[in-house]
Amino acid sequence: MSLLQPEFEEGTILDIGGSKLPSTLKALVCKFIFPKDTSETPLLPSALMWDDTGLNLFRQITRNPTYNLMADELSLIKENLGVIADSVKDASTIIDLGSGDFRKLRLLLSALSQAGKRITYYAVDLSRDSLQDNLAQFAKQGYPPTTKGYGLWGTFNDAHSWLSRFPRGEGPRYFCSLGSQLGNDYFPETVRIWRQWATLLNSNGRGEGDKGDRFLVGLDATSDRTRLWASYHGDDAEGYNSLFEKYIRNGFSHSNKVLGVPWYKHGDWDIDGEIVEEPYTMHRFVLTARTDVEIRVPPGGLGGDKGESQQGLHQGDPLVKKFTKGDRIHCYEAFKYGPEVVLRQFEEAGYDLLSRWSTADGTWREKPPIRKPFHKYQYC
Ligand SMILES: C[S@@+](CC[C@H](N)C(=O)[O-])C[C@H]1O[C@@H](n2cnc3c(N)ncnc32)[C@H](O)[C@@H]1O
């Protein structure tokens, strides 16, 4: 079996873990809402943001002029499309991690098919509907039959284990992490994640005619406070201070479904943002309890290694978290590492930087193609 000629029909969406998402997400939420170290502020993992409503809201956010991240990255890709496409070898397998709405990869795949390159494209996403939309758009593009598209439904971790089992094709693998998907975490965790992905990359690929695997990485490096704040707080939504607030609150409502307990009620929580500047710039949302709130998750259903260790409890105990007025929950931590720090992360993870581009004001950086011999947590 070859990645270039997989034995499933073109357009297939493979369930690589997607049907287990309810338990995967439940375990993830429990891990961060009930942290083992009770001095840590609980966190709602970002993976909770991507239900159907969240995806729709995010689509609206990315079309909003104050959310400059999408527009900046798109223009950077357009400006450098020729060089990026040249860096993708014929017969490559492109793996698009968190494919979202396909706006960026569509550009690359068009350039590659115009250049006559044979490409196998895998979109990876938590959302089956989003994959279906992507592949429907893919089918409409009129790519030549040598450009084939598939969906992998599941988490990044699911994709990693699937790809480590699935035999490689004849050509290189070209991973894409656009929209600050990977590399958006505390420094040590970021390095750990890049190292984990590096295990899937071959290491013999430098120079002309090489078979080396690559990573195309898009990272937001906005450090200007005004611009950063406007990205997350700059637009209106009926009944909310901003569209982003609506999106974040939807993630919390989603956690009610995931945990099976209606612990979160909008009126119980104030929401605000904060920019943390030390040791690195990061924006996050903070929910603050307006009243006492309790979360009590009945025992069971957490599976595997996920549930047993929370607060040292046994499987038979309920998970309980009591918030008193003024207690906080963090959410949607968005790291804005500068180029020097990112370089250090890649070096520590064992990658070579082959080229990089940034927007004129230096806020958005693409780091393609990166070759492998590229506080924590909420990754799944
Ligand atoms: C911010 S969008 C980015 C889309 C696209 N890469 C871009 O740059 O425009 C995030 C997408 O990644 C998916 N996603 C988020 N976390 C994920 C995870 N842990 N595993 C798989 N997909 C994930 C979401 O469902 C969503 O479609």
PDBQT file of the ligand as one rigid body, heavy atoms in Angstrom, charges set to zero:
ROOT
HETATM    1  C1  LIG A 401      -8.034  27.798  13.522  1.00  0.00    +0.000 C 
HETATM    2  S1  LIG A 401      -8.755  26.657  12.392  1.00  0.00    +0.000 S 
HETATM    3  C2  LIG A 401      -7.368  26.620  11.335  1.00  0.00    +0.000 C 
HETATM    4  C3  LIG A 401      -7.714  26.218   9.958  1.00  0.00    +0.000 C 
HETATM    5  C4  LIG A 401      -6.608  26.318   8.937  1.00  0.00    +0.000 C 
HETATM    6  N1  LIG A 401      -5.474  25.482   9.269  1.00  0.00    +0.000 N 
HETATM    7  C5  LIG A 401      -6.193  27.743   8.741  1.00  0.00    +0.000 C 
HETATM    8  O1  LIG A 401      -5.060  28.078   9.032  1.00  0.00    +0.000 OA
HETATM    9  O2  LIG A 401      -7.016  28.536   8.306  1.00  0.00    +0.000 OA
HETATM   10  C6  LIG A 401      -8.695  25.248  13.334  1.00  0.00    +0.000 C 
HETATM   11  C7  LIG A 401      -9.177  23.963  12.670  1.00  0.00    +0.000 C 
HETATM   12  O3  LIG A 401      -8.453  22.903  13.276  1.00  0.00    +0.000 OA
HETATM   13  C8  LIG A 401      -9.322  21.936  13.803  1.00  0.00    +0.000 C 
HETATM   14  N2  LIG A 401      -8.714  21.447  15.068  1.00  0.00    +0.000 N 
HETATM   15  C9  LIG A 401      -8.530  22.157  16.205  1.00  0.00    +0.000 A 
HETATM   16  N3  LIG A 401      -7.930  21.402  17.151  1.00  0.00    +0.000 NA
HETATM   17  C10 LIG A 401      -7.729  20.186  16.597  1.00  0.00    +0.000 A 
HETATM   18  C11 LIG A 401      -7.154  18.965  17.065  1.00  0.00    +0.000 A 
HETATM   19  N4  LIG A 401      -6.661  18.858  18.307  1.00  0.00    +0.000 N 
HETATM   20  N5  LIG A 401      -7.111  17.912  16.215  1.00  0.00    +0.000 NA
HETATM   21  C12 LIG A 401      -7.610  18.010  14.932  1.00  0.00    +0.000 A 
HETATM   22  N6  LIG A 401      -8.174  19.147  14.438  1.00  0.00    +0.000 NA
HETATM   23  C13 LIG A 401      -8.230  20.210  15.243  1.00  0.00    +0.000 A 
HETATM   24  C14 LIG A 401     -10.645  22.635  14.017  1.00  0.00    +0.000 C 
HETATM   25  O4  LIG A 401     -11.743  21.746  13.933  1.00  0.00    +0.000 OA
HETATM   26  C15 LIG A 401     -10.637  23.683  12.918  1.00  0.00    +0.000 C 
HETATM   27  O5  LIG A 401     -11.245  23.237  11.742  1.00  0.00    +0.000 OA
ENDROOT
TORSDOF 0
